[in-house]
Amino acid sequence: MSEPRTKTDDLRLLPSVDQLLRTETAVSLRNLVGLSRLTVMARTVADEMRKRILGTEMSSGDTRESLLLQAEQRLREVGSQENKTGIRRVINATGVILHTNLGRAPLSQAAREAILAAAGYCTLEYDAVSGARGRRGQRVEELLVELTGAEDALVVNNCAAATLLILSVLAGDGETLVSRGELVEIGGDFRVPDVMLNSGTRMIEVGTTNRTHLEDYRREITSSTRVIMRVHPSNYRIVGFTTSPSLSELAELAHEAKLVLFADAGSGVLTHLGDYELGDEPVIRDWVSDGADVVSFSGDKLLGATQAGLIVGRSEIVSRLRRHSLYRALRVDKLTLAALEASLESHRSGTSFQDIPALQMLALSTGEIEARAKRVTEILSQSSPDSGLLIALEEGQSAVGAGSGPATHPATVLISLEHANLSADEIQSRLRRSRTPIIARISDRKVLLDLRTVARDEEPELLETLCNLASESLYSST
């Protein structure tokens, strides 16, 4: 009678890393991930199998050959996951137009082409007409001046950077007055007071959370005061018993006291959006004409471009910001400038609602979305009538997202998915694991798809994935 196998015997059967690297799977992965990364993956697989053997009993039928096959299968799984990490394209079916986790505003076709053109050598700081050195971002700055009515403009990498630069240069040696009702947390534990602290300015809170009067500001002005700051509370609203001075009133007070009025507008609206329930989002040109000396706003929200902190205002102030050493640390690269330039050109030409996806989505009517949703459900129902996947349409609401229009929820028509043998979480997981992940939402144990945020050219891929899901559902229910 043979001696029973020991743990040591089992470990001797494990394939070596070198053996695993010579398998067919490893050879196919080598060109994708490189030998160095592949070796790390193979060692990880070998370590996993070693721990499994030490922690559990091996099957008596396991052989050196079967363990090598198991290791190869595990390497294949690790390789598949490797290709799914990093930044990938997804189909946003959540109905949240500016979805922060999904990259906020999708870029227009013109902006994408501009990025591609700028990816090689480009005229970033070169004047092709004169052959002399040019100024970085000059065209973007000119467009911002034209679109906002400001005297000058500057671009940094995000709105927090804009606030940091402005307060560091204008109020780093003194105090900044700001209403308690405007000390917002933007998201991800990022708070306006934190940026103010980093700038060196001393924050002086005025008024109360819901009511701040002009006299509250006036009483706090001292010889150390440098800036009065107005922050648009983009991601929340205080309603009811509220009051705050208008921007023009604050401007009059600031200029009377020889102070700077700095206004953080947040979402970057260049045209009135009252027709889309966003009438309370400040239009940058209005804030400039109301007397703000310097205004900051986002490039990747309702302006519909890429992440950037856009600064417009009086030329004397913007020139001071441009000359400061901190600006060089905060300035943007050529790809951002290229995307901004193309997007701003669309705003200037009056074609922003035709060109810029975020504005296109915002302007979609419920009827347009319903017609598209009906077409998708009809095709899906016809392709797999016995799959067990229950498909229906229901009324719902979209969202603007990214802190813009928090009280605005455009009406929409949703595609709901249910299955007797699959939970909503399982359906959603399968959608996420598809070749191009489809991101949906769950409510009342149903997966909901909102076509407001699905581009028309993405519909065929969405349909293919849903048809595959229906086929899988048919197989899993039999």
Wavefront OBJ file of the C-alpha trace (Angstrom):
o trace
v 0.000 0.000 0.000
v 1.430 3.346 -1.102
v 2.134 6.124 1.378
v -0.456 9.029 1.369
v 0.680 12.174 -0.394
v 1.993 14.941 1.817
v 1.858 18.699 1.365
v 5.484 18.553 0.290
v 4.596 16.000 -2.399
v 1.758 18.232 -3.609
v 4.015 21.271 -3.768
v 6.501 19.343 -5.894
v 3.741 18.906 -8.497
v 3.262 22.659 -8.897
v 4.448 24.067 -12.239
v 7.376 26.445 -12.065
v 7.118 30.040 -13.212
v 9.361 29.136 -16.152
v 7.002 26.313 -17.202
v 4.024 28.646 -16.974
v 5.800 31.262 -19.122
v 6.241 28.659 -21.879
v 2.515 27.853 -22.144
v 0.429 28.914 -25.119
v -1.491 31.390 -22.980
v 1.704 33.062 -21.769
v 3.052 33.343 -25.313
v -0.145 35.067 -26.477
v -0.069 37.459 -23.509
v 3.581 38.378 -23.901
v 2.986 40.742 -26.828
v 0.142 42.429 -24.950
v 1.729 43.051 -21.561
v 5.471 42.531 -22.087
v 7.781 39.949 -20.540
v 8.383 41.850 -17.309
v 4.694 42.231 -16.479
v 3.931 38.701 -17.654
v 6.556 37.307 -15.276
v 4.959 39.162 -12.363
v 1.551 37.745 -13.339
v 2.970 34.195 -13.554
v 4.567 34.507 -10.118
v 1.256 35.757 -8.722
v -0.536 32.703 -10.138
v 2.124 30.361 -8.761
v 1.867 31.971 -5.307
v -1.946 31.652 -5.358
v -1.730 27.937 -6.150
v 0.923 27.373 -3.483
v -1.264 29.039 -0.835
v -4.272 26.996 -1.980
v -2.361 23.746 -1.593
v -1.091 24.718 1.852
v -4.555 25.735 2.964
v -6.698 22.905 1.554
v -6.469 19.274 0.612
v -5.554 18.585 -3.001
v -7.533 16.134 -5.073
v -5.822 12.782 -5.377
v -6.416 13.028 -9.116
v -4.340 16.188 -9.476
v -1.191 15.648 -11.501
v 1.671 17.824 -12.673
v -0.093 18.170 -16.028
v -3.524 19.034 -14.569
v -2.003 21.633 -12.245
v -0.209 23.247 -15.186
v -3.544 23.460 -17.018
v -5.143 25.036 -13.941
v -2.297 27.545 -13.669
v -2.612 28.386 -17.359
v -6.354 28.965 -16.974
v -5.732 31.224 -13.992
v -3.083 33.138 -15.968
v -5.644 33.600 -18.755
v -8.107 35.060 -16.241
v -5.474 37.416 -14.796
v -4.559 38.505 -18.326
v -8.197 39.214 -19.119
v -8.492 41.404 -16.035
v -5.252 43.156 -16.955
v -6.825 44.395 -20.191
v -9.785 45.796 -18.273
v -7.840 48.055 -15.941
v -6.940 51.664 -16.635
v -9.016 54.168 -18.559
v -11.460 52.539 -20.977
v -14.387 53.744 -23.006
v -17.791 52.983 -21.495
v -21.368 53.523 -22.561
v -23.060 55.780 -20.038
v -26.676 54.661 -19.698
v -27.187 56.213 -16.253
v -28.871 59.379 -17.504
v -26.364 61.517 -15.572
v -25.029 63.896 -18.217
v -21.925 65.122 -16.377
v -21.026 61.908 -14.581
v -17.902 62.668 -12.530
v -16.858 59.003 -12.244
v -17.212 58.560 -16.000
v -15.200 61.617 -17.022
v -17.860 64.350 -16.922
v -18.519 66.010 -20.293
v -17.843 63.852 -23.367
v -15.914 65.844 -25.952
v -17.306 66.987 -29.276
v -16.035 65.473 -32.490
v -14.206 68.704 -33.247
v -12.495 68.615 -29.841
v -11.421 64.988 -30.348
v -9.977 65.812 -33.754
v -8.195 68.836 -32.290
v -6.593 66.637 -29.612
v -5.405 64.196 -32.264
v -3.905 67.028 -34.318
v -2.150 68.477 -31.275
v -0.812 65.090 -30.156
v 2.183 65.502 -32.465
v 4.169 68.665 -33.023
v 1.915 71.710 -32.925
v 1.915 75.500 -32.606
v 1.654 75.451 -28.819
v 4.068 78.362 -28.336
v 4.903 79.195 -31.940
v 3.521 81.765 -34.393
v 3.559 80.052 -37.779
v 2.942 83.364 -39.593
v 5.824 85.368 -38.164
v 8.067 82.484 -37.141
v 8.420 84.035 -33.696
v 7.630 82.504 -30.339
v 3.920 82.589 -29.511
v 2.044 82.627 -26.202
v 0.692 79.390 -24.832
v -3.109 79.337 -24.859
v -3.440 82.670 -26.669
v -6.274 81.556 -28.944
v -8.260 80.062 -26.043
v -7.796 83.262 -24.061
v -8.994 85.365 -27.006
v -12.109 83.206 -27.374
v -12.868 83.455 -23.648
v -12.558 87.244 -23.810
v -14.935 87.378 -26.764
v -17.488 85.015 -25.214
v -17.541 86.587 -21.738
v -16.901 90.270 -22.383
v -13.942 90.251 -19.999
v -10.718 92.153 -20.640
v -8.389 89.170 -20.357
v -8.384 85.434 -19.644
v -6.170 82.631 -18.354
v -6.412 78.823 -18.162
v -5.211 76.521 -15.366
v -5.781 72.829 -14.758
v -9.027 72.942 -12.716
v -11.273 75.238 -10.700
v -9.491 74.512 -7.429
v -6.246 75.599 -9.070
v -7.940 78.782 -10.296
v -9.112 79.606 -6.761
v -5.694 78.804 -5.310
v -3.911 81.027 -7.833
v -6.324 83.949 -7.495
v -6.325 84.015 -3.700
v -2.570 83.398 -3.428
v -1.789 86.350 -5.678
v -4.539 88.763 -4.608
v -5.068 87.948 -0.926
v -2.197 85.777 0.286
v -1.039 88.567 2.589
v -4.459 89.463 3.943
v -8.093 88.485 4.434
v -10.888 87.248 2.187
v -14.549 87.751 3.077
v -16.970 84.961 2.171
v -20.533 84.160 3.203
v -21.057 81.167 5.499
v -23.685 79.895 3.076
v -21.039 79.604 0.349
v -18.438 77.506 2.177
v -19.254 74.487 0.060
v -17.760 71.017 -0.164
v -17.447 70.359 -3.871
v -16.949 66.597 -3.655
v -14.411 63.990 -2.622
v -13.860 65.847 0.674
v -12.678 68.904 -1.277
v -13.757 72.088 0.494
v -13.480 75.773 -0.387
v -12.035 76.662 3.061
v -9.202 74.170 2.496
v -8.161 75.868 -0.747
v -8.360 79.264 0.936
v -6.117 78.019 3.742
v -3.540 76.715 1.255
v -3.494 80.072 -0.536
v -2.319 81.838 2.617
v -5.321 84.135 2.886
v -7.240 84.387 6.140
v -10.883 83.452 5.637
v -13.420 85.756 7.303
v -16.906 84.256 7.428
v -19.802 86.690 7.164
v -23.548 86.358 7.705
v -25.309 83.088 8.438
v -25.885 79.936 6.437
v -29.194 81.066 4.966
v -29.100 84.864 5.246
v -26.207 87.195 4.488
v -26.697 90.944 4.089
v -24.521 93.571 2.452
v -23.920 95.134 5.855
v -22.464 91.830 7.068
v -19.672 92.255 4.539
v -19.266 95.961 5.238
v -18.802 95.392 8.991
v -15.953 92.935 8.433
v -13.870 95.115 6.100
v -10.555 96.127 7.705
v -7.172 97.327 6.513
v -6.221 93.638 6.071
v -9.116 92.850 3.738
v -8.035 92.165 0.165
v -10.855 90.240 -1.535
v -14.602 89.744 -1.305
v -15.403 86.259 -2.608
v -18.722 85.063 -4.045
v -19.081 81.297 -4.510
v -21.959 79.872 -6.520
v -23.208 76.843 -4.505
v -23.437 74.662 -7.592
v -24.015 71.318 -5.871
v -26.802 72.331 -3.473
v -29.506 74.938 -2.908
v -30.701 76.715 0.235
v -34.402 77.512 -0.067
v -36.974 79.154 2.153
v -36.030 82.033 4.438
v -32.919 83.141 2.541
v -31.282 86.301 1.309
v -27.933 87.411 -0.093
v -26.773 90.583 -1.851
v -26.660 90.616 -5.620
v -23.322 90.436 -7.365
v -23.649 94.024 -8.541
v -24.227 95.148 -4.926
v -21.123 93.271 -3.807
v -19.168 94.819 -6.671
v -20.218 98.317 -5.637
v -19.165 97.642 -2.036
v -15.837 96.070 -3.078
v -14.914 98.932 -5.383
v -15.979 101.541 -2.860
v -13.532 99.929 -0.398
v -10.870 99.452 -3.113
v -11.113 95.667 -2.834
v -11.240 92.930 -5.475
v -14.483 91.034 -6.070
v -13.690 87.419 -6.968
v -16.608 85.262 -8.152
v -16.388 81.472 -8.481
v -19.165 80.580 -10.928
v -18.644 76.824 -10.958
v -20.353 75.248 -13.947
v -19.200 77.477 -16.785
v -22.427 78.551 -18.493
v -21.830 80.764 -21.531
v -25.473 81.127 -22.641
v -28.733 81.316 -20.706
v -30.144 77.841 -19.989
v -33.528 78.840 -18.577
v -35.282 76.708 -21.221
v -33.669 73.650 -19.616
v -34.537 74.432 -15.973
v -31.046 75.813 -15.342
v -31.941 79.476 -15.085
v -30.208 79.827 -11.716
v -26.833 78.766 -13.137
v -24.847 82.010 -13.546
v -23.914 83.114 -17.070
v -20.280 84.229 -17.042
v -20.868 87.299 -19.232
v -23.545 88.501 -16.776
v -21.207 88.208 -13.802
v -18.509 90.125 -15.667
v -20.943 92.899 -16.625
v -22.264 92.992 -13.036
v -18.835 94.101 -11.861
v -16.875 91.007 -10.820
v -13.173 91.788 -11.167
v -12.187 88.167 -11.726
v -14.377 85.111 -12.377
v -13.416 81.433 -12.356
v -15.401 78.518 -13.821
v -15.036 74.945 -15.086
v -14.244 73.764 -18.583
v -15.682 70.252 -18.216
v -19.163 70.957 -16.915
v -21.839 72.901 -18.793
v -19.265 74.462 -21.088
v -18.873 70.890 -22.349
v -15.115 70.666 -22.847
v -12.235 69.142 -20.920
v -11.152 69.640 -17.300
v -9.760 73.136 -16.797
v -10.069 76.125 -14.519
v -10.986 79.126 -16.660
v -10.257 82.620 -15.354
v -11.583 85.839 -16.890
v -11.501 89.386 -15.605
v -9.786 92.743 -15.588
v -6.542 92.797 -17.550
v -4.523 94.208 -14.650
v -5.561 91.323 -12.404
v -5.180 88.571 -15.002
v -1.722 89.897 -15.909
v -0.679 89.601 -12.261
v -1.886 86.003 -12.221
v -0.042 85.202 -15.453
v 3.244 86.613 -14.158
v 3.131 84.721 -10.848
v 5.405 81.675 -10.517
v 2.489 79.539 -9.288
v 0.793 79.867 -12.678
v 3.542 77.843 -14.345
v 2.859 74.962 -11.961
v -0.869 75.099 -12.685
v -0.991 75.744 -16.417
v -2.473 73.174 -18.822
v -0.937 71.107 -21.599
v -1.422 71.264 -25.362
v -4.151 68.595 -25.473
v -6.350 70.470 -23.010
v -5.870 73.715 -24.905
v -6.716 72.030 -28.199
v -9.979 70.598 -26.834
v -10.918 73.905 -25.218
v -10.225 75.854 -28.386
v -12.448 73.596 -30.505
v -15.256 73.665 -27.912
v -15.125 77.444 -27.509
v -15.217 77.837 -31.299
v -18.554 75.971 -31.250
v -19.902 78.360 -28.607
v -18.724 81.345 -30.618
v -20.265 80.106 -33.867
v -23.620 79.466 -32.152
v -23.525 75.715 -32.875
v -22.790 74.501 -29.342
v -26.120 72.649 -29.009
v -25.429 70.851 -32.286
v -21.741 70.103 -31.635
v -21.217 69.569 -27.905
v -22.580 66.244 -26.552
v -23.432 67.478 -23.032
v -25.612 70.257 -24.427
v -27.148 67.923 -27.006
v -28.143 65.550 -24.196
v -29.521 68.381 -22.096
v -31.709 69.545 -24.977
v -33.163 66.104 -25.830
v -36.950 66.010 -25.422
v -38.796 63.205 -23.677
v -40.441 62.316 -26.990
v -37.095 61.859 -28.731
v -35.813 59.617 -25.967
v -39.052 57.599 -25.910
v -38.883 56.958 -29.674
v -35.325 55.664 -29.372
v -36.171 53.555 -26.329
v -39.160 51.955 -28.102
v -36.971 51.023 -31.042
v -34.376 49.386 -28.787
v -36.954 47.398 -26.816
v -38.752 46.230 -29.961
v -35.539 44.937 -31.539
v -34.490 43.302 -28.292
v -37.882 41.637 -27.792
v -37.900 40.283 -31.338
v -34.334 38.954 -31.167
v -34.840 36.870 -28.011
v -38.559 36.482 -27.314
v -38.146 33.495 -24.949
v -35.098 34.600 -23.013
v -36.947 35.320 -19.795
v -35.598 38.864 -19.831
v -38.469 41.221 -19.030
v -38.162 44.506 -20.926
v -40.414 47.502 -20.351
v -40.507 51.287 -20.647
v -41.227 53.575 -17.729
v -41.155 57.269 -16.989
v -38.191 58.595 -15.062
v -35.757 61.427 -14.552
v -32.264 62.181 -15.786
v -29.721 64.345 -13.930
v -27.257 67.041 -14.922
v -24.528 65.854 -12.554
v -21.099 67.122 -11.435
v -22.720 69.546 -9.018
v -24.516 71.434 -11.789
v -28.258 72.009 -11.515
v -28.765 69.890 -8.372
v -32.492 70.621 -8.420
v -32.845 69.953 -12.156
v -34.083 66.503 -13.196
v -35.131 66.414 -16.876
v -38.010 64.036 -17.604
v -37.018 60.924 -19.530
v -38.191 57.456 -20.556
v -36.234 54.518 -19.132
v -35.700 50.977 -20.390
v -36.149 48.615 -17.439
v -34.674 45.104 -17.341
v -35.757 42.265 -15.044
v -35.261 38.502 -15.028
v -36.818 35.729 -12.980
v -33.499 33.938 -12.445
v -31.080 36.869 -12.381
v -31.026 39.636 -9.818
v -30.652 43.273 -10.831
v -27.099 43.175 -9.461
v -26.277 40.165 -11.657
v -27.712 41.853 -14.761
v -25.797 45.036 -14.020
v -22.595 43.064 -13.418
v -22.910 41.349 -16.807
v -23.405 44.709 -18.496
v -20.294 46.078 -16.790
v -18.248 43.063 -17.882
v -19.186 43.373 -21.549
v -16.563 44.236 -24.175
v -17.453 47.907 -23.798
v -18.797 48.249 -20.246
v -22.357 49.551 -20.062
v -22.997 51.554 -16.902
v -26.636 51.559 -15.787
v -28.475 52.180 -12.520
v -30.705 50.074 -10.289
v -34.013 51.075 -8.729
v -36.781 48.912 -7.237
v -34.797 45.752 -8.130
v -34.735 46.689 -11.813
v -31.841 47.720 -14.025
v -32.648 51.034 -15.707
v -31.113 52.361 -18.930
v -31.509 56.027 -19.873
v -30.749 56.742 -23.538
v -30.364 60.462 -22.866
v -26.674 59.830 -22.203
v -26.184 57.164 -24.889
v -24.974 58.622 -28.183
v -26.865 57.499 -31.266
v -23.756 55.884 -32.721
v -23.452 53.823 -29.521
v -26.925 52.283 -29.891
v -25.827 49.360 -32.155
v -23.202 48.317 -29.596
v -25.702 48.711 -26.759
v -28.209 46.565 -28.659
v -25.616 43.883 -29.379
v -24.694 43.685 -25.706
v -28.325 43.523 -24.620
v -29.050 40.787 -27.180
v -26.067 38.818 -25.868
v -27.386 39.300 -22.343
v -30.773 37.963 -23.421
v -29.104 34.922 -24.976
v -27.099 34.286 -21.815
v -30.303 34.666 -19.786
v -32.005 32.065 -21.984
v -29.122 29.638 -21.455
v -28.956 30.251 -17.697
v -32.691 29.688 -17.262
v -32.776 26.329 -19.073
l 1 2 3 4 5 6 7 8 9 10 11 12 13 14 15 16 17 18 19 20 21 22 23 24 25 26 27 28 29 30 31 32 33 34 35 36 37 38 39 40 41 42 43 44 45 46 47 48 49 50 51 52 53 54 55 56 57 58 59 60 61 62 63 64 65 66 67 68 69 70 71 72 73 74 75 76 77 78 79 80 81 82 83 84 85 86 87 88 89 90 91 92 93 94 95 96 97 98 99 100 101 102 103 104 105 106 107 108 109 110 111 112 113 114 115 116 117 118 119 120 121 122 123 124 125 126 127 128 129 130 131 132 133 134 135 136 137 138 139 140 141 142 143 144 145 146 147 148 149 150 151 152 153 154 155 156 157 158 159 160 161 162 163 164 165 166 167 168 169 170 171 172 173 174 175 176 177 178 179 180 181 182 183 184 185 186 187 188 189 190 191 192 193 194 195 196 197 198 199 200 201 202 203 204 205 206 207 208 209 210 211 212 213 214 215 216 217 218 219 220 221 222 223 224 225 226 227 228 229 230 231 232 233 234 235 236 237 238 239 240 241 242 243 244 245 246 247 248 249 250 251 252 253 254 255 256 257 258 259 260 261 262 263 264 265 266 267 268 269 270 271 272 273 274 275 276 277 278 279 280 281 282 283 284 285 286 287 288 289 290 291 292 293 294 295 296 297 298 299 300 301 302 303 304 305 306 307 308 309 310 311 312 313 314 315 316 317 318 319 320 321 322 323 324 325 326 327 328 329 330 331 332 333 334 335 336 337 338 339 340 341 342 343 344 345 346 347 348 349 350 351 352 353 354 355 356 357 358 359 360 361 362 363 364 365 366 367 368 369 370 371 372 373 374 375 376 377 378 379 380 381 382 383 384 385 386 387 388 389 390 391 392 393 394 395 396 397 398 399 400 401 402 403 404 405 406 407 408 409 410 411 412 413 414 415 416 417 418 419 420 421 422 423 424 425 426 427 428 429 430 431 432 433 434 435 436 437 438 439 440 441 442 443 444 445 446 447 448 449 450 451 452 453 454 455 456 457 458 459 460 461 462 463 464 465 466 467 468 469 470 471 472 473 474 475 476 477 478
